[in-house]
Amino acid sequence: MNTKTTSIDANEPWMRELHADTGYLLYRLGLRSGQLFNSCLQESGLRLRHYAVLRYLATCDGALQRELSARLGYDPSAIVGLVDDLEKAGFAERRPSPDDRRSRIVVLTEAGRAFLRDTDEAGLKVTNELLEPLDAGERETLHALLLRIAQDGLN
C-alpha cells in the first residue's frame, strides 16, 4: 500500500482557479475554524454546534427549539439532539414557555454561562490562529465585511 502523501502546490493552475473562488475560500476557512474550535472543545465532549446554541441562548431569556433551528440554520432534528446533550451536561434546560404551557423553551443555566466564560479564551486563540497573517486593521475590516455579509445573507 502506498502511504505517500502529496502536498498541494498553490501554484498549480487548478489551485489558483479554485482559490480565485471566494465562496470556496470561505468554505475552507469555515472548515478549518470548526476543526480548530472542536479541538479546543474536545475535553468538554461538546462541539462547535453545541457552543453556537449556548452562545445564542446567552443573548436571550430562552428560545423555542424551532427558533434555535431558524436562527442557527440547523435542522430541527439536530437541535433536539444538541439540546439533549446540553441538558445532560447541565449547560441548558427545557422549561415551560410562559406564553404557551404546551411549548418548552431552552434556557442557559449558570453552569452554561460559566462554560462560555471558560471557553472565551479558547475561542480567541482559534480566531488569532486563523487570522495571524492579518494586522489589526485588516482583522477589523474583515470582521466588518463578514458581518455585513452575514446580516444580509444569513437572515
Backbone hydrogen bonds, N-H to C=O, Kabsch-Sander energy under -0.5 kcal/mol:
donor,donor_aa,acceptor,acceptor_aa,energy
3,T,1,M,-0.7
9,D,7,S,-0.6
10,A,8,I,-0.7
12,E,9,D,-2.1
16,R,12,E,-2.4
17,E,13,P,-2.3
18,L,14,W,-2.2
19,H,15,M,-3.1
20,A,16,R,-0.7
21,D,18,L,-1.4
22,T,20,A,-0.9
25,L,21,D,-2.0
26,L,22,T,-2.6
27,Y,23,G,-2.2
28,R,24,Y,-2.8
29,L,25,L,-2.7
30,G,26,L,-2.5
31,L,27,Y,-2.3
32,R,28,R,-2.5
33,S,29,L,-2.8
34,G,30,G,-2.5
35,Q,31,L,-2.5
36,L,32,R,-2.5
37,F,33,S,-2.7
38,N,34,G,-2.8
39,S,35,Q,-1.9
40,C,36,L,-1.7
41,L,37,F,-1.8
42,Q,38,N,-0.8
42,Q,39,S,-0.5
44,S,41,L,-1.4
45,G,41,L,-0.8
45,G,42,Q,-1.1
46,L,41,L,-0.9
50,H,47,R,-0.6
51,Y,47,R,-2.1
52,A,48,L,-2.5
53,V,49,R,-1.7
54,L,50,H,-2.5
55,R,51,Y,-3.0
56,Y,52,A,-2.3
57,L,53,V,-2.7
58,A,54,L,-1.7
59,T,56,Y,-1.9
60,C,57,L,-1.3
63,A,106,V,-1.8
65,Q,104,R,-0.6
68,L,64,L,-2.1
69,S,65,Q,-2.4
70,A,66,R,-2.2
71,R,67,E,-3.0
72,L,68,L,-2.5
73,G,69,S,-1.5
74,Y,69,S,-0.9
78,A,75,D,-0.8
79,I,75,D,-1.8
80,V,76,P,-1.6
81,G,77,S,-1.4
82,L,78,A,-2.5
83,V,79,I,-2.9
84,D,80,V,-2.3
85,D,81,G,-2.4
86,L,82,L,-2.4
87,E,83,V,-2.5
88,K,84,D,-2.3
89,A,85,D,-1.8
90,G,86,L,-0.6
90,G,87,E,-0.9
91,F,86,L,-2.4
92,A,86,L,-1.1
93,E,107,V,-2.2
95,R,105,I,-2.9
97,S,100,D,-0.7
97,S,103,S,-2.7
103,S,100,D,-2.1
105,I,95,R,-3.3
106,V,63,A,-3.2
107,V,93,E,-3.0
107,V,105,I,-0.5
109,T,91,F,-2.0
113,R,109,T,-2.1
114,A,110,E,-2.4
115,F,111,A,-2.2
116,L,112,G,-2.2
117,R,113,R,-2.3
118,D,114,A,-2.5
119,T,115,F,-1.6
120,D,116,L,-0.9
120,D,117,R,-0.6
123,G,119,T,-2.4
124,L,120,D,-2.1
125,K,121,E,-2.2
126,V,122,A,-2.2
127,T,123,G,-2.4
128,N,124,L,-2.9
129,E,125,K,-2.3
130,L,126,V,-2.4
131,L,127,T,-2.5
132,E,129,E,-0.7
134,L,131,L,-2.3
139,R,135,D,-2.4
140,E,136,A,-2.1
141,T,137,G,-2.3
142,L,138,E,-2.9
143,H,139,R,-2.6
144,A,140,E,-2.5
145,L,141,T,-2.6
146,L,142,L,-2.8
147,L,143,H,-2.6
148,R,144,A,-2.1
149,I,145,L,-2.3
150,A,146,L,-3.0
151,Q,147,L,-2.6
152,D,148,R,-1.8
153,G,149,I,-3.4
154,L,150,A,-2.2
